[in-house]
Amino acid sequence: MRSLLSNGVRRVSARRAVSLARAGVAVAACAVGGAILLPAAAASAQDTLRTPPPPPTTPAPTPAPTPPPTPAPTPTVVVPTPALAPAEFARQFVITPRGGYVYFDRASSLKPGPAVGLDAQYTLTPSFSIGTNVTFVRSNTRGEDFLTTLTYGLVASGDTTFVFNVTQPVSVVDAQLAGMFRTPTLGRLSPFVTGGAGIYALYMDPEVNRGSSRYVRPSLMAGAGVDVRLSRSAGVRIDVRDQIFTSFDRERLRPSDERFRDALVLEGYPVPPAPKSTVNNFMFTFGFTFTPQGSDERTGPPREDAR
């Protein structure tokens, strides 16, 4: 019995000794760890107290955008270009039949009358052409300018005197060489000025003059107008011209015999205007221009008709 108790006491003592030994080892380990950690913590606290807090940081400025790189200049190569071709121009004939009305100078003693004419021109440059024009006018003389008296009985006693206004139809033909200068076109409008010189002829009535009678003198012409283009080969022309008759003799239009010409101014009859050797006759005409097929000679590249 005592041996059993003593064995039990021994076992308990051995276990307690093992437990105490383990507890001592743990305490020793804690002491060693504390000895190691305490100096490190103290050193860290000292460093914290010695190092000042860093100043507040400001945000860095945003960098400006960098412009794209400028490409290197490309060397310019000068290539000689050929001279531009001149605008198309066609040397061609232009025919213009026209009609109108002529107001003769009052000193000519001719009444206004209708006129017809024909112009034929050849364009030499885009602004200049040369050609001919012929105008025919049918008119009548003013009877009040050609008074004729016929007395019955004795002239000294003045028995009976009749006064007549003698008139006659007259045909006027005017033919000239003329030039035309055109100004720059305005759309379909082409203004122009024209001038020329030639001759005019007056044909008197053969019945009144008891036979054919005419006389021919030099003439001049100056005028202006405008062409309206309708198509490439057709158009309309409106113009006004001054037909100038030089060396004009009004007495050649008097059909009566010299024996019956009234040399005195009769009371109650108008006095005729003073005679003039140069008379200005204004003519207004309207015509159609066209270019005959195959009459043009082109000097430039072809172009299409303008719409």
Beta strands, then each sheet from edge to edge (+ up, - down):
strand 1: 90-91
strand 2: 93-103
strand 3: 113-125
strand 4: 128-140
strand 5: 147-152
strand 6: 160-165
strand 7: 169-182
strand 8: 189-204
strand 9: 213-229
strand 10: 234-245
strand 11: 279-290
strand 12: 297-298
sheet 1: 1+ 12-
sheet 2: 2+ 3- 4+ 7- 8+ 9- 10+ 11- 2+
sheet 3: 5+ 6-
end
